[in-house]
Amino acid sequence: MPIAFISHADCLLHDVGHDHPEQPGRLNAIQDRLISSGLEFVVMQHDAPMVERSQLERVHDNSYISKIIDEAPAEGILRLDDDTFMMPKTLNAVMRSAGAVVYAVDMVMKKETRIAFCSVRPPGHHAERSRAMGFCYFNNIAVGAAHALEQYGLERVAILDFDVHHGNGTEDIFRDDTRVFFGSSFQHPFYPDTGFVSGSPHIVNIPMAAGTSGIAFQEQIEEKWLPALDAFKPQLVMISAGFDAHIEDDMSHLRLREADYSWVTTKLKAVADKHAEGRIVSVLEGGYAISALGRSAVVHLDALLGS
């Protein structure tokens, strides 16, 4: 069964300036590499729908949702924090990005596919319950996980985040919800300077020092995530797939390569095959070195296919 590849042209229109690292070209790089690798012919491409407000309300405060929607600018730039801005096309991109993950969950749970990848932007894992930050507005993967729990009655959903930055927003949203296992591997100390202490058994953070290699990354995943996931027995595996820990990405100081993303994806796929009937929803987060992002995303997809 092919992977569902979910995206939308609206996600290319969010553009807050050529000097901002979160560029529309990120999605083009993935699409171009998809074509050149031949994977274009083994994925099902789908347009992302708009998320519904009721779906956002499961993870975000009503007043915050209203702020993002009602204050979206008709012209010019609205600054939400030091690196998170809105322009006239941002809101549609934000609504499509969250909607893509809900749609992916629906497809997987209805057995229309076993695996879905959401090639969307802006990313979401820094968005907290009532705060935009780190290029993120709504927490896309959290919206999808909450949908899986409430719409399909799942009791155990795992979210694994291997972005170079801690998924503080996802942790903020699910800190007290033991139905969600959250694992985040990230450089520390580093933005957003959270995650080094969790205090919750269903949250397994892996802070890593600058310069950490792929070998050390793999050892940490083997030691800390995999046994905990085996004990948790997730009914759905969700991945916050950030590729900014790549050695070529100057947004960070970790030293991962394509082979490391292939390795961790294969390990998480094995967890899904064992406990979740193979169900996986993967969602793009970071990755700002354009060539490395395209290559890394495609080896991730290739590993999800099992080839």
Secondary structure in CASP SS format (residue, H / E / C, confidence):
PFRMAT SS
TARGET T0000
AUTHOR 0000-0000-0000
METHOD secondary structure of the structure
MODEL  1
M C 1.00
P C 1.00
I E 1.00
A E 1.00
F E 1.00
I E 1.00
S E 1.00
H C 1.00
A H 1.00
D H 1.00
C H 1.00
L H 1.00
L C 1.00
H C 1.00
D C 1.00
V C 1.00
G C 1.00
H C 1.00
D C 1.00
H C 1.00
P C 1.00
E C 1.00
Q C 1.00
P C 1.00
G H 1.00
R H 1.00
L H 1.00
N H 1.00
A H 1.00
I H 1.00
Q H 1.00
D H 1.00
R H 1.00
L H 1.00
I H 1.00
S H 1.00
S H 1.00
G C 1.00
L H 1.00
E H 1.00
F H 1.00
V H 1.00
V E 1.00
M E 1.00
Q E 1.00
H E 1.00
D E 1.00
A C 1.00
P C 1.00
M C 1.00
V C 1.00
E C 1.00
R H 1.00
S H 1.00
Q H 1.00
L H 1.00
E C 1.00
R C 1.00
V C 1.00
H C 1.00
D C 1.00
N H 1.00
S H 1.00
Y H 1.00
I H 1.00
S H 1.00
K H 1.00
I H 1.00
I H 1.00
D H 1.00
E C 1.00
A C 1.00
P C 1.00
A C 1.00
E C 1.00
G C 1.00
I C 1.00
L E 1.00
R E 1.00
L E 1.00
D E 1.00
D C 1.00
D C 1.00
T E 1.00
F E 1.00
M E 1.00
M C 1.00
P C 1.00
K C 1.00
T H 1.00
L H 1.00
N H 1.00
A H 1.00
V H 1.00
M H 1.00
R H 1.00
S H 1.00
A H 1.00
G H 1.00
A H 1.00
V H 1.00
V H 1.00
Y H 1.00
A H 1.00
V H 1.00
D H 1.00
M H 1.00
V H 1.00
M H 1.00
K C 1.00
K C 1.00
E C 1.00
T C 1.00
R C 1.00
I E 1.00
A E 1.00
F E 1.00
C E 1.00
S C 1.00
V C 1.00
R C 1.00
P C 1.00
P C 1.00
G C 1.00
H C 1.00
H C 1.00
A C 1.00
E E 1.00
R C 1.00
S C 1.00
R E 1.00
A C 1.00
M E 1.00
G C 1.00
F C 1.00
C E 1.00
Y C 1.00
F C 1.00
N C 1.00
N H 1.00
I H 1.00
A H 1.00
V H 1.00
G H 1.00
A H 1.00
A H 1.00
H H 1.00
A H 1.00
L H 1.00
E H 1.00
Q H 1.00
Y H 1.00
G C 1.00
L C 1.00
E C 1.00
R C 1.00
V E 1.00
A E 1.00
I E 1.00
L E 1.00
D E 1.00
F C 1.00
D C 1.00
V C 1.00
H C 1.00
H C 1.00
G C 1.00
N H 1.00
G H 1.00
T H 1.00
E H 1.00
D H 1.00
I H 1.00
F H 1.00
R C 1.00
D C 1.00
D C 1.00
T C 1.00
R C 1.00
V E 1.00
F E 1.00
F E 1.00
G E 1.00
S E 1.00
S E 1.00
F E 1.00
Q E 1.00
H C 1.00
P C 1.00
F C 1.00
Y C 1.00
P C 1.00
D C 1.00
T C 1.00
G C 1.00
F C 1.00
V C 1.00
S C 1.00
G C 1.00
S C 1.00
P C 1.00
H C 1.00
I E 1.00
V E 1.00
N E 1.00
I E 1.00
P E 1.00
M E 1.00
A C 1.00
A C 1.00
G C 1.00
T C 1.00
S E 1.00
G H 1.00
I H 1.00
A H 1.00
F H 1.00
Q H 1.00
E H 1.00
Q H 1.00
I H 1.00
E H 1.00
E H 1.00
K H 1.00
W H 1.00
L H 1.00
P H 1.00
A H 1.00
L H 1.00
D H 1.00
A H 1.00
F H 1.00
K C 1.00
P C 1.00
Q C 1.00
L E 1.00
V E 1.00
M E 1.00
I E 1.00
S E 1.00
A E 1.00
G C 1.00
F C 1.00
D C 1.00
A C 1.00
H E 1.00
I C 1.00
E C 1.00
D C 1.00
D C 1.00
M C 1.00
S C 1.00
H C 1.00
L C 1.00
R E 1.00
L E 1.00
R C 1.00
E H 1.00
A H 1.00
D H 1.00
Y H 1.00
S H 1.00
W H 1.00
V H 1.00
T H 1.00
T H 1.00
K H 1.00
L H 1.00
K H 1.00
A H 1.00
V H 1.00
A H 1.00
D H 1.00
K H 1.00
H H 1.00
A C 1.00
E C 1.00
G C 1.00
R C 1.00
I E 1.00
V E 1.00
S E 1.00
V E 1.00
L E 1.00
E C 1.00
G C 1.00
G C 1.00
Y C 1.00
A C 1.00
I H 1.00
S H 1.00
A H 1.00
L H 1.00
G H 1.00
R H 1.00
S H 1.00
A H 1.00
V H 1.00
V H 1.00
H H 1.00
L H 1.00
D H 1.00
A H 1.00
L H 1.00
L H 1.00
G C 1.00
S C 1.00
END
